[in-house]
Amino acid sequence: MIDAAVNWPGDARCGVMLTFDFDAESLWLGRDPDNAERMGTLSQGAYGARVGVPSILRVLEEKGVKATFFAPGWTADHHPDRVEMIHAAGHEIGHHSYSHRWVKPGEDALEAEELDRGLEALDRLLGIRPSGYRSPAGETSQTLFRMLAERGFAYDSSLMTSINPYYHAVGGNAQALVELPWHWSLDDAVFALFSIRNPRAIMTNDHIFTVWADEFDAIYQAGGLFDLVMHPQVIGRPSRLVLLRRMIEHIQKFPGVAFLTGHQANRAFRETYPAQRN
């Protein structure tokens, strides 16, 4: 596995991905089908679509940065106007399953169904075929990697193996997929996603900012990839939008930072290591 620095665009020292998992209500339905009867729980996902997405897009436009939104096919089917809004603003749309179900290892047919239904939904709405995939809750399988390669995906962003991109070998292709790693400490849901059936402490902006900024500072020094994972129903809350602005402004203070979509980060890695074999 390659675990080395990337030649980021513009000779930047560090790559930064702002990513948003636009699950909407599918986050709650995929986790527990009984949530279909819990209007209070589902309303958090509805908020993410109704208020969160437009608010986030305004912040990104204000700061002049592009992002990647990983959207389940369910979201494309049920909130088409918001997915179209993201696409029209020039942000990347990535694949994030169909229903956000947590597929168990060995359920190959269900993995294929989730993957293909999601592709069909995004193609039907936008006429696009995403180049990148992120699995729900960061759980995936070698079988799914094979399916991604067979369907022409260029990259995955589901694992936490490194702070640098690296290749996944699939079959005889040592460069079948590029992995763009993330980490739970860089996921807003860990700090602020709450429900009665899944309670957790809700952290202050200062606490979250300290964790994120410290991690960015260290990854910047190492020259790696800072892959920040957010959800419109979390980061789209009024005070959390302040946190998003604050984090972007913190990053923009550093010289030599490249804000990238997943597609651009994948391309930078492949151009840096075009002939490398795992």
C-alpha positions as CSV (number, residue, x, y, z in Angstrom):
1,M,0.0,0.0,0.0
2,I,1.3,3.4,-0.9
3,D,1.5,5.7,2.1
4,A,3.2,8.8,1.0
5,A,2.6,12.4,0.2
6,V,0.7,13.5,-2.8
7,N,1.5,16.2,-5.3
8,W,-1.5,18.3,-4.5
9,P,-2.7,20.9,-7.1
10,G,-0.9,24.2,-7.1
11,D,2.1,22.6,-5.2
12,A,-0.1,22.7,-2.1
13,R,1.2,21.1,1.1
14,C,-2.1,19.6,2.2
15,G,-5.3,18.5,0.6
16,V,-8.6,19.3,2.2
17,M,-12.0,17.7,1.4
18,L,-15.2,19.1,2.8
19,T,-17.7,16.3,2.4
20,F,-21.4,16.1,3.3
21,D,-23.3,12.9,3.7
22,F,-26.8,14.1,2.6
23,D,-28.7,11.2,4.1
24,A,-31.9,13.1,5.0
25,E,-34.4,10.7,6.6
26,S,-32.6,7.6,5.1
27,L,-30.1,7.9,7.9
28,W,-32.8,7.0,10.4
29,L,-34.8,4.6,8.2
30,G,-31.8,2.6,7.2
31,R,-30.6,2.3,10.8
32,D,-34.0,1.2,12.2
33,P,-37.1,0.7,10.0
34,D,-39.3,1.3,13.0
35,N,-38.2,5.0,12.8
36,A,-40.7,5.3,9.9
37,E,-43.4,5.9,12.6
38,R,-41.2,8.3,14.6
39,M,-41.9,11.7,13.2
40,G,-39.7,13.5,15.7
41,T,-36.7,11.4,14.7
42,L,-37.3,11.7,11.0
43,S,-37.8,15.5,11.3
44,Q,-34.0,15.8,11.8
45,G,-33.4,14.3,8.4
46,A,-36.1,16.5,6.9
47,Y,-34.4,19.6,8.4
48,G,-31.2,18.6,6.7
49,A,-32.9,18.7,3.3
50,R,-35.2,21.7,3.9
51,V,-32.9,24.0,5.8
52,G,-29.5,22.5,6.1
53,V,-28.5,22.0,2.4
54,P,-29.4,25.6,1.2
55,S,-27.6,27.1,4.3
56,I,-24.5,25.0,3.7
57,L,-24.4,26.0,0.0
58,R,-24.5,29.6,1.0
59,V,-21.5,29.2,3.3
60,L,-19.6,27.3,0.6
61,E,-20.3,30.0,-2.0
62,E,-19.4,32.8,0.5
63,K,-16.0,31.1,1.2
64,G,-15.4,30.2,-2.4
65,V,-14.9,26.4,-2.0
66,K,-16.3,23.3,-3.6
67,A,-17.3,20.2,-1.8
68,T,-18.5,16.6,-2.3
69,F,-22.0,15.6,-1.3
70,F,-22.5,11.8,-0.9
71,A,-26.2,11.2,-1.6
72,P,-28.1,8.0,-1.2
73,G,-30.4,7.2,-4.0
74,W,-33.3,7.5,-1.5
75,T,-32.4,11.1,-1.0
76,A,-32.4,11.7,-4.8
77,D,-35.8,10.2,-5.0
78,H,-37.4,12.0,-2.1
79,H,-35.5,15.4,-2.2
80,P,-34.8,15.8,-5.9
81,D,-34.8,19.6,-5.7
82,R,-32.1,19.7,-3.1
83,V,-29.9,17.2,-4.9
84,E,-30.4,19.3,-8.1
85,M,-29.5,22.4,-6.1
86,I,-26.2,20.9,-5.0
87,H,-25.4,19.8,-8.5
88,A,-26.3,23.1,-10.1
89,A,-23.9,24.9,-7.6
90,G,-21.0,22.9,-9.1
91,H,-20.4,20.6,-6.2
92,E,-19.6,16.9,-6.7
93,I,-22.3,14.3,-6.1
94,G,-21.0,11.0,-4.8
95,H,-22.7,7.7,-4.3
96,H,-23.8,6.7,-0.8
97,S,-25.9,3.5,-1.2
98,Y,-29.6,3.6,-1.9
99,S,-31.3,3.4,1.5
100,H,-28.4,3.9,3.9
101,R,-28.9,0.3,5.2
102,W,-26.1,-1.2,7.2
103,V,-25.4,-4.3,5.1
104,K,-23.9,-7.3,6.9
105,P,-20.8,-9.1,5.6
106,G,-21.8,-11.8,3.2
107,E,-25.1,-10.2,2.0
108,D,-23.7,-9.8,-1.6
109,A,-27.1,-9.6,-3.3
110,L,-28.2,-6.8,-1.0
111,E,-24.9,-4.9,-1.5
112,A,-25.4,-5.1,-5.3
113,E,-29.0,-3.9,-4.9
114,E,-28.1,-0.9,-2.8
115,L,-25.3,0.0,-5.2
116,D,-27.3,-0.4,-8.4
117,R,-30.5,1.3,-7.2
118,G,-28.5,4.3,-6.0
119,L,-26.8,4.5,-9.4
120,E,-30.2,4.4,-11.1
121,A,-31.6,7.1,-8.9
122,L,-28.8,9.5,-9.5
123,D,-28.8,8.8,-13.3
124,R,-32.6,9.3,-13.4
125,L,-32.4,12.6,-11.6
126,L,-29.2,14.2,-12.9
127,G,-28.0,12.0,-15.7
128,I,-24.7,11.4,-14.0
129,R,-22.6,8.4,-12.9
130,P,-20.6,9.3,-9.8
131,S,-16.9,8.5,-9.7
132,G,-16.8,8.2,-5.9
133,Y,-18.5,6.1,-3.2
134,R,-18.8,6.3,0.6
135,S,-20.4,3.4,2.5
136,P,-23.0,4.1,5.2
137,A,-21.3,4.3,8.6
138,G,-17.9,3.5,7.0
139,E,-18.6,-0.2,6.8
140,T,-17.8,-2.0,3.5
141,S,-16.4,-5.3,2.2
142,Q,-14.0,-6.7,-0.4
143,T,-17.1,-7.8,-2.3
144,L,-18.3,-4.2,-2.5
145,F,-14.8,-3.0,-3.7
146,R,-15.1,-5.6,-6.5
147,M,-18.5,-4.3,-7.4
148,L,-17.3,-0.7,-7.4
149,A,-14.4,-1.6,-9.7
150,E,-16.8,-3.5,-12.1
151,R,-19.1,-0.5,-12.3
152,G,-16.3,1.9,-13.1
153,F,-15.9,3.9,-9.8
154,A,-12.6,5.6,-9.5
155,Y,-12.4,6.1,-5.7
156,D,-13.9,5.1,-2.3
157,S,-14.0,7.1,0.9
158,S,-15.0,4.6,3.6
159,L,-11.9,3.5,5.4
160,M,-9.5,4.9,8.0
161,T,-6.3,3.2,7.2
162,S,-4.1,6.2,6.6
163,I,-4.0,10.0,6.3
164,N,-2.9,9.7,2.7
165,P,-4.8,8.3,-0.3
166,Y,-3.8,4.8,-1.4
167,Y,-4.8,2.2,-3.9
168,H,-7.1,-0.8,-3.5
169,A,-6.1,-3.8,-5.6
170,V,-9.1,-5.7,-7.1
171,G,-8.4,-8.9,-9.0
172,G,-5.5,-8.3,-11.2
173,N,-5.7,-4.5,-11.2
174,A,-3.4,-3.0,-8.5
175,Q,-4.9,0.4,-9.1
176,A,-8.6,-0.4,-9.3
177,L,-9.7,2.1,-6.7
178,V,-8.2,5.0,-4.8
179,E,-9.1,5.2,-1.1
180,L,-9.6,8.7,0.3
181,P,-9.4,8.1,4.1
182,W,-11.5,9.7,6.8
183,H,-11.8,9.3,10.6
184,W,-14.6,9.3,13.2
185,S,-12.9,12.3,15.0
186,L,-13.6,14.3,11.8
187,D,-17.3,13.4,11.6
188,D,-19.9,15.8,13.0
189,A,-22.3,13.0,13.9
190,V,-20.0,11.7,16.7
191,F,-20.4,15.1,18.4
192,A,-23.9,16.3,17.7
193,L,-26.2,13.6,16.3
194,F,-28.8,12.7,18.9
195,S,-32.0,10.7,19.1
196,I,-34.0,9.2,22.0
197,R,-33.2,5.7,20.9
198,N,-29.5,6.5,20.3
199,P,-28.6,9.2,22.9
200,R,-25.2,10.7,23.2
201,A,-23.7,13.9,24.6
202,I,-24.0,17.0,22.4
203,M,-20.7,18.8,22.3
204,T,-20.2,22.6,22.1
205,N,-18.8,24.3,19.0
206,D,-15.5,25.0,20.8
207,H,-15.0,21.4,21.7
208,I,-15.6,20.2,18.1
209,F,-13.5,23.0,16.6
210,T,-10.6,22.1,18.9
211,V,-10.7,18.4,17.8
212,W,-11.0,19.3,14.1
213,A,-8.5,22.2,14.1
214,D,-5.9,20.1,16.0
215,E,-6.3,17.3,13.6
216,F,-6.1,19.6,10.6
217,D,-2.9,21.3,12.0
218,A,-1.2,17.9,12.4
219,I,-2.3,16.6,9.0
220,Y,-1.2,19.8,7.4
221,Q,2.3,19.4,8.9
222,A,2.4,15.8,7.6
223,G,1.2,16.9,4.1
224,G,-1.7,14.5,4.1
225,L,-5.4,14.6,3.3
226,F,-7.9,16.3,5.7
227,D,-11.3,14.6,4.9
228,L,-14.0,16.3,7.0
229,V,-17.3,14.4,7.1
230,M,-20.5,16.3,7.9
231,H,-24.2,15.9,7.6
232,P,-26.7,18.6,6.6
233,Q,-29.0,17.7,9.5
234,V,-26.1,18.3,11.9
235,I,-23.8,21.0,10.5
236,G,-26.8,22.7,9.0
237,R,-28.1,23.9,12.4
238,P,-27.7,27.6,12.9
239,S,-24.9,27.5,15.4
240,R,-23.1,24.7,13.6
241,L,-23.0,26.8,10.4
242,V,-20.9,29.2,12.5
243,L,-18.6,26.3,13.2
244,L,-18.4,25.4,9.5
245,R,-17.4,29.0,8.7
246,R,-14.9,29.1,11.5
247,M,-13.3,25.8,10.4
248,I,-13.0,26.9,6.8
249,E,-11.5,30.3,7.9
250,H,-9.0,28.4,10.1
251,I,-7.9,26.3,7.2
252,Q,-7.7,29.2,4.8
253,K,-5.2,30.9,7.1
254,F,-2.6,28.3,6.2
255,P,-0.5,28.7,3.0
256,G,-0.4,25.9,0.5
257,V,-3.8,24.3,1.1
258,A,-5.8,22.8,-1.8
259,F,-9.6,22.5,-1.3
260,L,-10.6,19.5,-3.4
261,T,-13.6,17.5,-4.3
262,G,-13.2,13.7,-4.0
263,H,-12.8,13.5,-7.8
264,Q,-10.0,16.0,-7.7
265,A,-8.2,14.3,-4.8
266,N,-8.4,11.0,-6.6
267,R,-7.0,12.5,-9.8
268,A,-4.1,14.2,-7.8
269,F,-3.1,10.8,-6.3
270,R,-3.3,8.9,-9.6
271,E,-1.2,11.6,-11.3
272,T,1.4,11.4,-8.5
273,Y,1.6,7.6,-8.6
274,P,0.6,6.6,-12.1
275,A,2.8,3.5,-12.5
276,Q,3.0,2.4,-8.9
277,R,1.9,-1.2,-8.2
278,N,0.8,-2.5,-4.8
